[in-house]
Amino acid sequence: MTDARADERTRPEGDVHWYDLPDDDPDPATRDDPATRDDPATRDEPTAVRPTEGEDRKAPRGTSRQAAPAGTSRKAATWRRAAGSARRAVRNSAAILLLLAAWEVLPRLGVVDPVFVPPLSESLAAGADLLLTGRLPEHLEASLARSLSGFGLAIVLAIPLGLLIGWYKPVADFLTPLLEVFRNTSPVALLPVFTLILGIGETTKVAFVLYACSWPILLNTVSGVKTVEPLLIKSARSMGLGPVRLFQKVILPAAVPAIFTGVRLAGAYSILVLLFAEMVGAKAGLGYLILDAQSSFRIPDMYAGIITISVVGLLFNLLLIGVERRFSTWRTT
């Protein structure tokens, strides 16, 4: 201690040592003081500035941009999605829109005879008149009742039979020759047979739809079962699955796409063949409406019935596509 004081007395004036320099850290008493913590004189380095909520985090330091409200951004995103959906709908419906435009323009220009092919607007006006008078709903209800009855019965009967034929070889060997005979016979050609045997009542029409709808469902179900990947079957059997579990967990899910293909074809057939049945001995239905309008030379009413059939078939197909997606959620897209 004495040597240090002596050294200090003998040190030349102006000579500065490291222990004479001030501390780097501020005084502990002022370091934690909020009033002095943000003072530039009491801090050595500028602290990082956190962007506040809603501020653009990618903006340069020292500048801030106020973000748009969350509700506005959501509305903009909704509008963008709606615009994209509208563009896709127009692009996918371009051919239909061109057909409708040609249907409206060509008769008015005289390219086709407007007596036999009236403009689309006249056919739509006739359909609106039939709708307001209640005639169109009456015919539509009759046709849908017959079509859905035959279609539902075809699903209930054809799918189990197709599964049996596709899965059990003895059943396939027994029924395949008979199926080959009838599958190549047009249902329309058999309509007089149905009429002779069952009469001209509702039973004939439902049975005729049932017969026509059974074939696409049956054949696609058989094809779906027979075309299951053999490796899947071998793998399931190696894991110890019995016949019932194998059919439930492997065969049936793998055959679902083919089954629904047949169901969609049958849905179209259920409306098409019904028109032929309703033109023979019927007093109500879309087929009767079209035939009656044609024989009475009410051409716009005839086209109104045709448009109604097209719309019903389109909606029916879209419904079946939705059901297929519901039962095929396990498939990868």
Contacts in CASP RR format, 6 or more apart in sequence:
PFRMAT RR
TARGET T0000
AUTHOR 0000-0000-0000
METHOD contacts of the structure
MODEL  1
MTDARADERTRPEGDVHWYDLPDDDPDPATRDDPATRDDPATRDEPTAVR
PTEGEDRKAPRGTSRQAAPAGTSRKAATWRRAAGSARRAVRNSAAILLLL
AAWEVLPRLGVVDPVFVPPLSESLAAGADLLLTGRLPEHLEASLARSLSG
FGLAIVLAIPLGLLIGWYKPVADFLTPLLEVFRNTSPVALLPVFTLILGI
GETTKVAFVLYACSWPILLNTVSGVKTVEPLLIKSARSMGLGPVRLFQKV
ILPAAVPAIFTGVRLAGAYSILVLLFAEMVGAKAGLGYLILDAQSSFRIP
DMYAGIITISVVGLLFNLLLIGVERRFSTWRTT
24 44 0 8 1.000
25 31 0 8 1.000
26 36 0 8 1.000
26 42 0 8 1.000
26 43 0 8 1.000
30 36 0 8 1.000
30 42 0 8 1.000
31 37 0 8 1.000
31 42 0 8 1.000
36 42 0 8 1.000
37 43 0 8 1.000
49 61 0 8 1.000
49 62 0 8 1.000
51 57 0 8 1.000
51 59 0 8 1.000
51 64 0 8 1.000
52 64 0 8 1.000
54 66 0 8 1.000
54 67 0 8 1.000
55 64 0 8 1.000
55 65 0 8 1.000
55 66 0 8 1.000
55 67 0 8 1.000
56 64 0 8 1.000
56 65 0 8 1.000
56 67 0 8 1.000
59 65 0 8 1.000
90 97 0 8 1.000
100 120 0 8 1.000
103 117 0 8 1.000
103 119 0 8 1.000
103 120 0 8 1.000
104 119 0 8 1.000
104 120 0 8 1.000
104 121 0 8 1.000
106 112 0 8 1.000
106 117 0 8 1.000
107 113 0 8 1.000
107 114 0 8 1.000
107 117 0 8 1.000
107 118 0 8 1.000
107 119 0 8 1.000
108 114 0 8 1.000
108 119 0 8 1.000
115 299 0 8 1.000
116 299 0 8 1.000
118 299 0 8 1.000
118 300 0 8 1.000
118 303 0 8 1.000
122 300 0 8 1.000
123 300 0 8 1.000
123 303 0 8 1.000
123 304 0 8 1.000
123 307 0 8 1.000
124 304 0 8 1.000
124 307 0 8 1.000
125 300 0 8 1.000
126 298 0 8 1.000
126 300 0 8 1.000
126 301 0 8 1.000
126 303 0 8 1.000
126 304 0 8 1.000
127 136 0 8 1.000
127 300 0 8 1.000
127 301 0 8 1.000
127 304 0 8 1.000
127 305 0 8 1.000
127 307 0 8 1.000
127 308 0 8 1.000
130 136 0 8 1.000
130 289 0 8 1.000
130 301 0 8 1.000
130 304 0 8 1.000
130 305 0 8 1.000
131 137 0 8 1.000
135 289 0 8 1.000
136 289 0 8 1.000
136 304 0 8 1.000
136 305 0 8 1.000
136 308 0 8 1.000
138 284 0 8 1.000
138 285 0 8 1.000
139 284 0 8 1.000
139 285 0 8 1.000
139 286 0 8 1.000
139 287 0 8 1.000
139 288 0 8 1.000
139 289 0 8 1.000
140 285 0 8 1.000
140 286 0 8 1.000
140 308 0 8 1.000
140 312 0 8 1.000
142 282 0 8 1.000
142 284 0 8 1.000
142 285 0 8 1.000
143 271 0 8 1.000
143 274 0 8 1.000
143 278 0 8 1.000
143 285 0 8 1.000
143 286 0 8 1.000
143 287 0 8 1.000
143 312 0 8 1.000
144 312 0 8 1.000
146 202 0 8 1.000
146 205 0 8 1.000
146 206 0 8 1.000
146 209 0 8 1.000
146 274 0 8 1.000
146 277 0 8 1.000
146 278 0 8 1.000
147 209 0 8 1.000
147 270 0 8 1.000
147 271 0 8 1.000
147 274 0 8 1.000
148 270 0 8 1.000
149 206 0 8 1.000
149 209 0 8 1.000
150 206 0 8 1.000
150 207 0 8 1.000
150 209 0 8 1.000
150 210 0 8 1.000
150 213 0 8 1.000
150 270 0 8 1.000
151 209 0 8 1.000
151 213 0 8 1.000
151 266 0 8 1.000
151 267 0 8 1.000
151 270 0 8 1.000
152 213 0 8 1.000
153 206 0 8 1.000
153 210 0 8 1.000
154 209 0 8 1.000
154 210 0 8 1.000
154 213 0 8 1.000
154 214 0 8 1.000
154 217 0 8 1.000
154 266 0 8 1.000
154 270 0 8 1.000
155 213 0 8 1.000
155 217 0 8 1.000
155 263 0 8 1.000
155 266 0 8 1.000
157 210 0 8 1.000
157 214 0 8 1.000
158 213 0 8 1.000
158 214 0 8 1.000
158 215 0 8 1.000
158 217 0 8 1.000
158 218 0 8 1.000
158 221 0 8 1.000
158 266 0 8 1.000
159 217 0 8 1.000
159 221 0 8 1.000
159 259 0 8 1.000
161 218 0 8 1.000
161 221 0 8 1.000
162 218 0 8 1.000
162 221 0 8 1.000
162 222 0 8 1.000
162 225 0 8 1.000
163 221 0 8 1.000
163 225 0 8 1.000
163 252 0 8 1.000
163 255 0 8 1.000
164 171 0 8 1.000
165 171 0 8 1.000
165 172 0 8 1.000
165 175 0 8 1.000
165 176 0 8 1.000
165 179 0 8 1.000
165 218 0 8 1.000
165 221 0 8 1.000
165 222 0 8 1.000
165 225 0 8 1.000
166 172 0 8 1.000
166 221 0 8 1.000
166 222 0 8 1.000
166 224 0 8 1.000
166 225 0 8 1.000
166 226 0 8 1.000
167 225 0 8 1.000
167 247 0 8 1.000
167 251 0 8 1.000
172 222 0 8 1.000
179 218 0 8 1.000
179 219 0 8 1.000
182 215 0 8 1.000
183 215 0 8 1.000
183 219 0 8 1.000
187 208 0 8 1.000
187 211 0 8 1.000
187 212 0 8 1.000
187 215 0 8 1.000
187 269 0 8 1.000
187 273 0 8 1.000
188 273 0 8 1.000
188 276 0 8 1.000
190 208 0 8 1.000
190 211 0 8 1.000
191 208 0 8 1.000
191 276 0 8 1.000
191 277 0 8 1.000
191 280 0 8 1.000
194 204 0 8 1.000
194 207 0 8 1.000
194 208 0 8 1.000
194 211 0 8 1.000
194 277 0 8 1.000
195 204 0 8 1.000
195 280 0 8 1.000
198 204 0 8 1.000
198 207 0 8 1.000
200 280 0 8 1.000
200 281 0 8 1.000
200 282 0 8 1.000
201 281 0 8 1.000
204 277 0 8 1.000
205 274 0 8 1.000
205 277 0 8 1.000
205 278 0 8 1.000
205 282 0 8 1.000
208 273 0 8 1.000
208 274 0 8 1.000
208 276 0 8 1.000
208 277 0 8 1.000
209 269 0 8 1.000
209 270 0 8 1.000
209 273 0 8 1.000
209 274 0 8 1.000
209 277 0 8 1.000
212 266 0 8 1.000
212 269 0 8 1.000
212 270 0 8 1.000
212 273 0 8 1.000
213 266 0 8 1.000
213 267 0 8 1.000
213 269 0 8 1.000
213 270 0 8 1.000
214 266 0 8 1.000
216 262 0 8 1.000
216 263 0 8 1.000
216 265 0 8 1.000
216 266 0 8 1.000
216 269 0 8 1.000
217 259 0 8 1.000
217 262 0 8 1.000
217 263 0 8 1.000
217 265 0 8 1.000
217 266 0 8 1.000
219 262 0 8 1.000
220 258 0 8 1.000
220 259 0 8 1.000
220 261 0 8 1.000
220 262 0 8 1.000
220 263 0 8 1.000
220 265 0 8 1.000
221 255 0 8 1.000
221 258 0 8 1.000
221 259 0 8 1.000
221 262 0 8 1.000
223 258 0 8 1.000
224 254 0 8 1.000
224 255 0 8 1.000
224 257 0 8 1.000
224 258 0 8 1.000
224 259 0 8 1.000
225 251 0 8 1.000
225 255 0 8 1.000
227 258 0 8 1.000
228 250 0 8 1.000
228 251 0 8 1.000
228 254 0 8 1.000
228 255 0 8 1.000
229 254 0 8 1.000
232 250 0 8 1.000
232 254 0 8 1.000
233 246 0 8 1.000
233 250 0 8 1.000
233 251 0 8 1.000
236 246 0 8 1.000
236 249 0 8 1.000
236 250 0 8 1.000
237 246 0 8 1.000
241 249 0 8 1.000
241 250 0 8 1.000
253 330 0 8 1.000
256 324 0 8 1.000
256 327 0 8 1.000
256 328 0 8 1.000
257 324 0 8 1.000
257 328 0 8 1.000
257 331 0 8 1.000
260 320 0 8 1.000
260 323 0 8 1.000
260 324 0 8 1.000
260 327 0 8 1.000
260 328 0 8 1.000
263 320 0 8 1.000
263 324 0 8 1.000
264 317 0 8 1.000
264 320 0 8 1.000
264 321 0 8 1.000
264 324 0 8 1.000
267 313 0 8 1.000
267 316 0 8 1.000
267 317 0 8 1.000
267 320 0 8 1.000
268 313 0 8 1.000
268 316 0 8 1.000
268 317 0 8 1.000
271 309 0 8 1.000
271 312 0 8 1.000
271 313 0 8 1.000
271 316 0 8 1.000
274 286 0 8 1.000
274 287 0 8 1.000
275 286 0 8 1.000
275 287 0 8 1.000
275 290 0 8 1.000
275 309 0 8 1.000
278 285 0 8 1.000
278 286 0 8 1.000
278 287 0 8 1.000
278 288 0 8 1.000
278 291 0 8 1.000
279 287 0 8 1.000
279 288 0 8 1.000
279 290 0 8 1.000
279 291 0 8 1.000
282 288 0 8 1.000
286 305 0 8 1.000
286 308 0 8 1.000
286 309 0 8 1.000
289 301 0 8 1.000
289 305 0 8 1.000
290 302 0 8 1.000
290 305 0 8 1.000
290 306 0 8 1.000
290 309 0 8 1.000
293 299 0 8 1.000
293 301 0 8 1.000
293 302 0 8 1.000
293 304 0 8 1.000
293 305 0 8 1.000
294 302 0 8 1.000
END
